Structure formats: structure tokens, C-alpha cells
């Protein structure tokens, strides 16, 4: 069993020099939204994911790798729109944790130094163009609770339905425009 501990944020603006960071091109679609069962192509990798509904910030998550033929077959069975986005991998903000907290949590400090904890900036394309969210995955709930958001983040929206990819996959372009004032 995998556990995902993640916070999601709206953003004020894209970070400076966003184009200099590595990224993944992602396409995904949902076979079910509650619990979320999705198929995803990330660059040249394919997989199906189950995300449990047990918590807002903490969720069960399982990934099953697929070949391209299986992915394409399942994609045809998905409901709603196919989501396309660029996921930009940005180093964690320097003030993400207090010095005292990092001094007490050597493991987290090491993970940050190795860039294992990062900001994932999703810049949506096609049907969801104009929408951007940032997510940060944490090793522990305590780390998530002690995180100090980046200055280019606006509001934390963790667990809010309208910001979930699964929910957005079921919306029309007009509904998306209304929900996000596009």
C-alpha cells in the first residue's frame, strides 16, 4: 500500500524562469472519480492509479504500470475529458521549513538537499488551459503541517473538490470557465 501526503495550492503567478526547470508531459483520464481510478501517460511511461478516499491530505495510492496498448485501450473507456498538462518540477522554496524544524528533522533536511521533496507545478493545456496548481508531497503529516508555502502560492486548496483533476475531468468548458473565472 502506498500513501500520498500532499498539499495543493492555487498560484499568484508563475515563478521566475519557470522554463528552466525540468518537466513531464502528462495526459490522464478517469475511469472512476470516487474513488479515483485513472490512466496516465507521463512522457513515455503508462500506468493506472487508484487513489483512495480515506483522507483529505493523506490518501492511499497504488500504481500499476501498463504498456502503451493497454493504456490506449483503457483511455477509450474513460468518462469525461482527457486532461493534458505540463508538470514542472521546481526545487522546494528555501523558507519551506523553519531552521528549528529542520534541525530536529534531519531526515527531511536530507531529502530536501537531495531534491526528493519538490514543488510540482501543473500547467494545464487544451480543455483546461489557463489553470495552474502547485502541489507538494511530503514524507510525513508532521512535515506537511509545518510547511511554509512559497511566496508565489496564493491559497491552499487541499481537498477542495473543484480543484481535483477527477472533478475537472467531468466538467464542460463552460463549467470550467465559470468555476475558475477564465
C-alpha positions as CSV (number, residue, x, y, z in Angstrom):
1,X,0.0,0.0,0.0
2,X,1.3,3.5,-0.9
3,X,0.3,6.6,1.0
4,X,0.3,10.0,-0.5
5,X,0.6,13.1,1.8
6,X,0.1,16.1,-0.4
7,X,-1.0,19.8,-0.2
8,X,-2.4,21.7,-3.2
9,X,-2.2,25.4,-3.8
10,X,-3.5,27.9,-6.3
11,X,-0.9,30.3,-7.5
12,X,-0.5,34.1,-7.8
13,X,1.8,33.9,-10.7
14,X,4.3,31.5,-12.4
15,X,7.7,31.5,-10.7
16,X,10.5,33.4,-12.4
17,X,12.4,31.4,-15.1
18,X,9.8,28.6,-14.9
19,X,11.1,27.4,-18.3
20,X,14.5,26.5,-16.9
21,X,13.1,23.6,-14.8
22,X,12.6,20.0,-15.9
23,X,9.1,18.9,-16.6
24,X,6.9,16.0,-17.6
25,X,4.1,16.0,-20.2
26,X,1.1,14.3,-18.8
27,X,-2.1,13.0,-20.3
28,X,-4.7,11.4,-18.0
29,X,-8.3,10.3,-17.9
30,X,-10.6,8.9,-15.3
31,X,-12.4,5.5,-15.3
32,X,-14.0,6.4,-12.0
33,X,-13.9,9.5,-9.8
34,X,-14.9,8.3,-6.3
35,X,-12.6,6.5,-5.6
36,X,-10.3,8.0,-8.3
37,X,-9.2,5.4,-10.8
38,X,-7.2,7.0,-13.6
39,X,-5.0,6.0,-16.5
40,X,-2.0,8.2,-17.2
41,X,0.7,8.7,-19.8
42,X,3.7,10.6,-18.3
43,X,6.3,11.2,-21.1
44,X,6.8,7.6,-22.3
45,X,5.5,5.8,-19.3
46,X,2.0,4.4,-18.8
47,X,0.1,3.4,-15.7
48,X,-3.2,3.1,-13.9
49,X,-3.6,4.7,-10.5
50,X,-6.1,4.0,-7.7
51,X,-6.4,6.9,-5.1
52,X,-8.4,6.1,-2.0
53,X,-10.9,8.5,-0.4
54,X,-9.8,8.0,3.2
55,X,-8.4,11.5,3.8
56,X,-8.1,15.0,2.5
57,X,-4.4,15.4,2.7
58,X,-3.5,11.7,3.2
59,X,-4.7,9.2,0.7
60,X,-4.0,5.6,-0.3
61,X,-2.4,5.4,-3.7
62,X,-1.5,2.4,-5.8
63,X,0.2,2.5,-9.3
64,X,0.1,-0.3,-11.8
65,X,2.4,0.0,-14.8
66,X,0.8,-0.5,-18.2
67,X,2.1,-0.9,-21.7
68,X,1.0,1.6,-24.4
69,X,-1.6,-0.7,-25.9
70,X,-3.3,-1.3,-22.5
71,X,-3.2,2.4,-21.8
72,X,-4.8,3.3,-25.1
73,X,-7.5,0.6,-24.6
74,X,-8.4,1.9,-21.1
75,X,-8.2,5.6,-22.3
76,X,-11.1,4.8,-24.7
77,X,-13.2,3.7,-21.8
78,X,-12.7,6.8,-19.7
79,X,-15.5,9.2,-18.9
80,X,-15.2,12.9,-19.4
81,X,-12.3,14.8,-20.9
82,X,-8.7,13.7,-21.3
83,X,-6.6,16.1,-19.1
84,X,-3.3,17.4,-20.6
85,X,-0.8,19.2,-18.5
86,X,2.9,20.1,-18.2
87,X,4.2,19.2,-14.7
88,X,7.2,21.4,-13.9
89,X,9.5,20.2,-11.2
90,X,10.7,23.1,-9.0
91,X,13.0,23.0,-6.0
92,X,11.2,23.5,-2.7
93,X,11.2,27.1,-1.6
94,X,14.1,28.0,0.6
95,X,11.9,29.1,3.5
96,X,9.7,25.9,3.4
97,X,10.5,25.0,7.0
98,X,11.9,26.8,10.0
99,X,15.5,26.2,10.8
100,X,14.5,24.7,14.2
101,X,12.2,22.3,12.5
102,X,14.8,21.1,10.0
103,X,17.4,20.8,12.8
104,X,15.0,18.4,14.6
105,X,14.2,16.5,11.4
106,X,17.5,15.5,9.8
107,X,15.8,13.0,7.5
108,X,13.6,15.7,6.0
109,X,16.5,18.1,5.7
110,X,18.5,15.4,3.8
111,X,15.5,14.7,1.5
112,X,15.3,18.4,0.7
113,X,19.0,18.6,0.0
114,X,18.7,15.6,-2.4
115,X,15.7,17.4,-4.0
116,X,13.4,14.5,-3.2
117,X,10.8,17.0,-1.9
118,X,9.9,19.5,-4.6
119,X,7.1,21.6,-5.9
120,X,5.1,20.1,-8.8
121,X,3.6,22.9,-10.8
122,X,0.8,21.7,-13.1
123,X,0.1,24.0,-16.1
124,X,-3.0,22.7,-17.8
125,X,-3.4,22.6,-21.5
126,X,-6.2,22.0,-24.1
127,X,-9.7,21.9,-22.4
128,X,-8.3,23.3,-19.1
129,X,-5.9,25.9,-20.5
130,X,-5.4,28.8,-18.1
131,X,-5.5,26.7,-14.9
132,X,-2.4,26.2,-12.8
133,X,-1.9,24.5,-9.5
134,X,1.1,23.7,-7.4
135,X,1.4,20.5,-5.2
136,X,3.9,19.4,-2.7
137,X,4.2,15.8,-1.5
138,X,5.6,15.3,2.0
139,X,7.3,12.3,3.8
140,X,5.1,12.8,6.9
141,X,1.9,14.5,8.0
142,X,4.0,16.5,10.5
143,X,6.2,17.8,7.7
144,X,3.1,18.8,5.7
145,X,1.7,20.6,8.8
146,X,4.9,22.5,9.3
147,X,5.3,23.6,5.6
148,X,5.5,27.3,4.9
149,X,4.1,27.9,1.5
150,X,6.1,29.5,-1.3
151,X,5.6,33.3,-1.8
152,X,4.2,32.7,-5.3
153,X,1.4,30.4,-3.9
154,X,-2.0,32.0,-3.3
155,X,-4.4,29.8,-1.4
156,X,-4.2,26.2,-0.1
157,X,-7.0,24.2,-1.7
158,X,-6.1,20.7,-0.5
159,X,-9.2,18.5,-0.5
160,X,-11.5,21.1,-2.2
161,X,-13.5,19.2,-4.8
162,X,-13.4,21.7,-7.6
163,X,-9.6,21.6,-7.7
164,X,-9.3,17.9,-8.1
165,X,-8.3,16.6,-11.5
166,X,-11.0,13.9,-11.2
167,X,-13.7,16.5,-10.7
168,X,-12.4,18.8,-13.5
169,X,-12.4,15.8,-15.9
170,X,-16.2,15.7,-15.7
171,X,-16.8,19.4,-16.3
172,X,-17.6,21.1,-19.6
173,X,-15.5,24.0,-20.9
174,X,-18.3,26.4,-19.9
175,X,-18.4,25.0,-16.3
176,X,-14.6,25.3,-16.1
177,X,-14.7,28.9,-17.3
178,X,-17.3,29.7,-14.5
179,X,-15.5,27.8,-11.8
180,X,-12.1,29.4,-12.4
181,X,-13.2,32.8,-13.8
182,X,-11.4,32.2,-17.1
